[in-house]
Amino acid sequence: MDRRFFLLATAGFATTPGGAGGPVSQAPDLTPQAQMAAITARIGPWLTSFRPKALAAGVSAATFDHAFQDLVIDQAVLQRDQNQPEFTKPIGDYVSRVVDGASPGLYREVTQGLVPFLKHLARETGVAAEILVAVWGIESGYGRTTGDHDVISALATLAVSGRRLELAEQELISALTILDRGLASRTHLKGSWAGAMGQTQFLPSDYLAYGVDGDGDGRCDIWGSREDALASTANFLKRKGHWRPGGSWAREADLPANFDFSEADSDSHSLEAWLARGLRLATSRPVALSDVGEPVQLLAPSGWRGPAFFAFPNHQALRAYNNSTAYALAVGLLADALAGRPGVRAPWPKDPPLSLKDRIDAQRALTVLGFETGLIDGVIGLATRRAAKAWQKARGLPADGYLTRDLIERLRSEAALSDAGLPTA
């Protein structure tokens, strides 16, 4: 699992080196081999433009030149970039895959020898132990799979391809800074396709900003030390996510039959205000006192046919770690399962996954019909869901912003898209 998929997924189309135009990695008229050749041809111009930026940020010339002396484009990075599970799998499948099999017994197994340390972290940061363990489990299978991509090459690939230029360059400068300061070696800098590292998948900039020494050996080793990885995650959630000690992350909601789903995923009200409108908590478990009167967002991540959730401020803290509703729900639900709390009562819809073409066609069709989605990049993010909601509302459909294959076929037909995904004459 990757660190902060959504942040990378919504970085957007960047200007490519030398004014080369749009991102090669999403050019539909090029074969994979032609894409690789086009991207490889950009390495020289990109290095020429990036080197002065890195040196101006304090990276030494020796570190820069040594890091890029044998740069090779990582084709696996380009493939993974376009097939992120938070966006290609139906959310119910994604969450169920993460949560199924979790139990207090698994929690005891994976935290053997860590319980006193986790209690200490919870006291110091306010972040519940099961939340930290859930992040650890999702990101690396409790430390078993931390990624084997060379971080420098992975981030350079994202930059050179043109779709991640600004963000990838920022993270590259941070990775080079880690090398420059001797905080880790190049062989140590292994991680995910998106450059996330260690047992809880920190991007290089977050390692520099929030990495801490949890085991007291004088260095922050998020790769080899469970304590360092978990302490760094707690520090991140407390400082950047503003985690509220004792607060809930989310609770399942029961909705009235006439609920207007266009209000989901956007409007925030206090829980008391939602309840006054006929919504209810799905279970009798009491809400934390610290959440009373706080802004609560209603989530309907799989539309009107699936479960709904009251999302409390700590849900947003999890979104600081990875700005994806699916990810934050998966962390919270896994944490609940590890702590022995009841799972989701309402069933998740059994929808087939959407292909990249499905998602791009949906965005193109909505745009043709006058509903602006922002970037046409195949990422069904907030802008696309807002556009889908507006289209559904205009057609008298439940305005939940959740796109199924049937709805996308209707969009294609309305917008008169050809097989190539372009409007017909």
C-alpha positions in Angstrom: 0.0 0.0 0.0 1.2 3.5 -0.8 1.7 6.6 1.2 -0.7 9.4 0.3 -1.9 8.1 -3.0 -4.5 10.8 -3.4 -2.1 13.7 -3.0 0.0 12.3 -5.9 -3.1 11.4 -7.9 -4.4 15.0 -7.8 -1.2 16.8 -8.3 -2.4 17.5 -11.9 -1.0 18.1 -15.3 2.3 20.0 -15.0 4.3 21.9 -17.6 6.8 19.5 -18.9 10.5 20.3 -19.3 11.3 22.5 -22.3 7.7 23.2 -22.9 7.1 19.7 -24.2 3.3 19.8 -23.7 1.1 17.4 -21.8 2.1 14.3 -19.8 3.5 11.5 -21.9 2.3 8.9 -19.5 -1.3 9.6 -20.4 -1.1 10.1 -24.1 -3.7 7.7 -25.4 -2.3 7.6 -28.9 1.1 6.2 -27.9 2.0 2.6 -27.3 3.7 1.8 -24.0 7.0 1.4 -25.9 6.5 4.8 -27.6 5.7 6.4 -24.2 8.8 5.0 -22.7 10.9 6.3 -25.6 9.4 9.8 -25.4 9.9 9.9 -21.6 13.5 8.7 -21.8 14.2 11.5 -24.4 13.2 14.0 -21.7 15.7 13.0 -19.1 18.5 15.3 -20.3 16.4 18.5 -20.6 14.7 17.7 -17.3 18.1 17.2 -15.4 19.3 20.5 -16.9 16.3 22.4 -15.6 16.1 20.6 -12.2 19.8 20.7 -11.2 19.9 24.5 -10.4 16.6 24.2 -8.4 18.1 21.4 -6.2 21.4 23.3 -5.7 19.5 26.5 -4.8 17.6 24.4 -2.2 20.9 23.5 -0.5 21.7 20.1 -2.1 25.4 19.7 -2.9 26.5 19.3 -6.5 28.4 16.1 -5.6 25.2 14.5 -4.1 23.1 15.6 -7.1 25.5 14.4 -9.7 26.1 11.1 -8.0 22.4 10.5 -7.5 21.6 10.9 -11.2 24.6 9.6 -12.9 22.8 6.5 -14.1 19.2 7.5 -14.1 16.8 5.0 -15.6 13.0 5.4 -16.1 11.1 3.0 -13.9 8.3 1.6 -16.2 6.5 0.0 -13.2 6.1 3.5 -11.7 4.2 4.7 -14.8 1.9 1.6 -14.7 1.2 1.9 -11.0 0.5 5.7 -11.3 -2.5 4.9 -13.5 -3.9 2.0 -11.4 -4.1 3.2 -7.8 -6.5 0.9 -5.8 -8.3 3.8 -4.0 -9.5 4.9 -7.4 -9.7 1.7 -9.6 -11.4 -0.6 -7.1 -15.0 -0.1 -5.9 -14.7 1.3 -2.4 -16.4 -1.6 -0.8 -13.9 -4.0 -2.3 -11.0 -1.9 -1.2 -12.2 -1.5 2.4 -13.3 -5.1 2.7 -9.9 -6.3 1.5 -8.2 -4.2 4.1 -10.5 -5.0 7.0 -11.4 -8.7 6.4 -9.6 -11.0 8.9 -8.8 -8.2 11.3 -9.5 -9.0 15.0 -8.2 -8.3 18.5 -6.2 -11.5 18.1 -4.4 -10.1 15.1 -3.8 -6.9 17.1 -2.2 -8.9 19.9 -0.1 -10.8 17.4 1.4 -7.9 15.5 1.9 -5.7 18.6 3.8 -8.3 20.6 6.4 -6.5 22.6 5.0 -3.1 21.6 2.1 -2.6 23.9 3.9 -0.4 26.5 5.4 1.7 23.8 2.0 2.2 22.0 0.4 3.2 25.4 3.2 5.7 25.8 2.6 7.1 22.3 -1.1 7.4 23.0 -0.4 9.3 26.2 2.1 11.6 24.5 0.3 12.4 21.3 -3.4 11.5 22.0 -3.5 9.2 18.9 -5.1 5.9 19.8 -2.9 2.8 19.5 -5.3 0.9 17.2 -5.2 3.9 14.8 -1.4 3.8 14.6 -1.4 0.0 14.1 -4.1 0.3 11.4 -1.9 2.8 9.5 1.0 0.5 9.9 -1.0 -2.5 8.6 -2.4 -0.8 5.6 0.9 0.9 4.6 3.2 -2.1 4.9 1.4 -5.2 6.2 2.8 -4.4 9.7 6.3 -3.9 8.4 6.5 -6.8 6.0 6.3 -5.0 2.7 7.9 -1.5 2.6 8.5 -1.3 -1.2 11.6 -2.1 -3.3 11.6 0.9 -5.7 14.6 3.1 -5.7 13.1 6.4 -4.3 15.2 8.7 -6.4 14.4 6.8 -9.7 10.7 6.6 -8.8 10.3 10.3 -8.2 12.4 11.2 -11.2 10.2 9.0 -13.3 7.1 10.9 -12.1 8.8 14.2 -12.7 10.1 13.4 -16.2 6.8 11.9 -17.3 5.3 15.3 -16.9 2.3 14.5 -14.7 3.9 14.9 -11.3 6.6 17.5 -12.1 6.2 20.0 -9.2 5.4 17.6 -6.4 7.9 15.0 -7.6 10.7 17.7 -7.7 9.8 18.8 -4.2 10.1 15.3 -2.9 13.3 14.7 -4.9 14.9 17.7 -3.2 13.9 16.3 0.2 15.3 12.8 -0.7 18.5 14.4 -1.9 18.6 16.4 1.4 18.3 13.1 3.3 21.4 11.8 1.4 23.3 15.0 1.8 22.8 15.0 5.6 23.8 11.4 5.9 20.4 10.5 7.4 20.1 7.4 5.2 22.1 5.9 2.3 21.0 5.5 -1.3 20.6 1.7 -0.8 18.4 2.6 2.2 16.1 4.8 0.2 13.8 2.1 -1.0 10.0 2.5 -1.1 6.9 2.6 -3.1 6.3 3.6 -6.7 5.4 7.1 -5.5 8.5 7.5 -3.4 6.9 6.8 0.0 9.3 5.1 2.4 9.5 2.9 5.5 7.0 0.9 7.5 4.4 3.6 7.5 5.3 5.0 4.1 6.5 8.6 4.6 7.3 10.8 1.7 10.8 12.3 2.0 9.5 15.7 2.9 7.4 14.2 5.7 10.4 12.2 7.0 12.3 15.4 7.3 9.4 17.3 9.0 7.9 14.7 11.2 10.3 11.7 11.5 11.3 11.1 15.1 13.5 8.7 17.0 11.1 6.4 18.8 13.5 3.7 20.1 16.0 6.1 21.5 19.1 5.0 19.5 19.8 8.6 18.2 18.4 8.2 14.6 15.1 8.0 12.9 15.0 4.6 11.0 11.5 4.3 9.7 12.6 1.3 7.6 14.0 -1.0 10.3 12.6 0.3 13.5 8.9 -0.3 14.4 9.1 2.2 17.2 10.5 4.9 14.9 7.9 4.3 12.2 5.0 4.3 14.7 6.3 7.3 16.6 6.8 9.3 13.4 3.2 8.5 12.3 1.8 9.6 15.7 3.8 12.8 15.4 2.5 13.4 11.9 -1.1 12.9 12.9 -0.8 15.1 16.0 1.1 18.0 14.3 -0.1 18.0 10.7 -3.4 16.2 11.1 -4.3 18.0 14.4 -5.5 14.7 15.9 -8.0 15.3 18.7 -7.3 13.1 21.7 -10.3 10.9 22.7 -12.3 11.9 19.6 -14.1 9.6 17.2 -12.9 9.2 13.6 -16.4 8.4 12.1 -19.6 6.5 13.0 -22.0 4.7 10.7 -25.2 6.7 10.0 -28.8 5.7 9.1 -30.4 8.0 6.6 -34.1 8.9 6.1 -35.7 7.7 2.9 -36.1 11.2 1.5 -32.5 12.2 2.1 -30.9 14.5 -0.5 -27.6 12.9 -1.3 -26.3 16.1 -2.9 -25.6 17.2 0.7 -23.2 14.3 1.4 -19.5 14.6 1.1 -19.6 18.4 1.2 -21.8 20.1 3.8 -20.7 20.0 7.5 -23.0 20.4 10.4 -22.9 19.5 14.1 -24.0 15.9 14.8 -26.9 17.4 16.7 -28.0 19.3 13.6 -27.8 16.2 11.4 -29.9 14.2 14.0 -32.5 17.0 14.1 -33.0 16.4 10.3 -33.9 12.8 10.8 -30.5 11.1 10.5 -29.5 8.6 13.2 -26.4 6.8 14.5 -26.5 3.2 13.3 -25.4 1.9 16.7 -26.0 2.8 20.3 -22.3 3.3 21.1 -22.0 6.8 22.6 -20.2 9.6 20.8 -17.1 11.0 22.4 -17.8 14.2 24.4 -15.0 16.0 22.5 -17.0 15.6 19.3 -20.2 17.2 20.6 -20.8 20.5 18.7 -17.9 19.9 16.3 -18.4 20.1 12.5 -19.4 16.7 11.1 -19.4 15.8 7.4 -21.7 13.1 6.1 -20.0 10.6 3.8 -21.8 8.3 1.3 -18.7 6.9 -0.4 -20.6 4.2 -2.4 -23.7 6.3 -3.1 -27.3 5.9 -2.0 -27.1 2.0 -2.1 -24.2 1.7 0.4 -23.3 2.6 4.0 -23.1 6.2 5.1 -20.9 7.7 7.8 -20.7 10.7 10.1 -17.1 11.9 9.7 -15.7 13.7 12.8 -12.6 15.9 12.8 -10.3 13.0 13.3 -11.4 11.7 9.9 -9.8 14.8 8.5 -6.6 14.1 10.5 -6.4 10.7 8.6 -7.0 12.6 5.4 -3.9 14.6 6.1 -2.0 11.4 5.9 -3.7 10.3 2.7 -6.3 12.6 1.2 -8.6 9.8 0.1 -12.0 9.0 1.7 -11.5 5.3 0.9 -8.1 5.3 2.7 -9.4 7.2 5.8 -12.4 4.9 6.1 -10.1 1.8 5.7 -7.8 3.0 8.5 -10.7 3.8 10.8 -12.6 0.5 10.1 -9.4 -1.6 10.5 -8.7 0.2 13.8 -12.2 -0.6 15.0 -11.8 -4.3 14.0 -8.5 -4.5 15.7 -10.1 -3.1 18.9 -13.0 -5.5 18.7 -15.7 -2.9 17.8 -18.6 -3.9 15.5 -18.1 -3.4 11.8 -20.3 -1.7 9.2 -23.9 -2.9 9.3 -25.1 -1.8 5.8 -23.8 -3.9 2.9 -21.4 -2.4 0.4 -22.7 -2.5 -3.2 -21.2 -5.2 -5.4 -20.1 -3.1 -8.4 -17.5 -4.1 -11.0 -14.3 -2.0 -11.1 -14.1 0.9 -13.5 -11.4 0.9 -16.1 -9.2 3.9 -16.8 -11.2 4.4 -20.0 -14.5 4.3 -18.1 -13.3 7.0 -15.7 -11.8 9.3 -18.5 -15.0 8.8 -20.6 -17.1 9.8 -17.6 -15.1 13.0 -17.1 -15.2 13.8 -20.9 -18.9 13.2 -21.1 -19.7 15.4 -18.1 -17.5 18.1 -19.5 -19.3 17.9 -22.9 -22.6 18.1 -21.2 -21.6 21.3 -19.3 -20.7 19.8 -15.9 -17.0 20.8 -15.2 -14.8 18.1 -13.8 -11.5 19.9 -13.8 -8.7 17.7 -15.1 -9.7 14.8 -17.4 -7.2 12.4 -15.8 -9.3 9.3 -14.8 -9.2 10.2 -11.1 -12.7 10.3 -9.7 -12.0 13.0 -7.2 -14.0 15.7 -5.5 -14.5 17.9 -8.6 -15.7 14.9 -10.7 -18.1 13.8 -8.0 -19.5 17.3 -7.8 -20.0 17.4 -11.5 -21.7 13.9 -11.4 -24.0 15.1 -8.6 -25.1 18.1 -10.6 -25.7 15.9 -13.7 -27.7 13.4 -11.6 -29.7 16.1 -9.9 -30.6 17.6 -13.3 -31.7 14.2 -14.6 -33.9 13.4 -11.5 -31.5 10.7 -10.3 -30.2 10.2 -6.7 -27.5 12.9 -6.6 -24.8 10.9 -4.8 -21.9 11.5 -7.3 -21.2 7.7 -7.4 -20.5 6.5 -10.9 -21.3 3.0 -11.9 -20.8 1.4 -15.3 -24.5 1.8 -16.1 -24.4 5.5 -15.3 -21.2 5.9 -17.4 -22.9 4.2 -20.3 -25.7 6.7 -20.0 -23.2 9.5 -19.9 -21.5 8.2 -23.0 -24.8 8.0 -24.8 -26.0 11.5 -23.8 -22.6 13.1 -24.7 -22.5 11.1 -28.0 -19.0 9.8 -27.3 -17.3 7.6 -29.8 -15.4 4.5 -28.9 -12.3 6.7 -28.7 -14.0 8.7 -25.9 -14.4 11.8 -28.1 -17.6 13.5 -29.2 -18.9 12.3 -32.6 -19.5 14.8 -35.3 
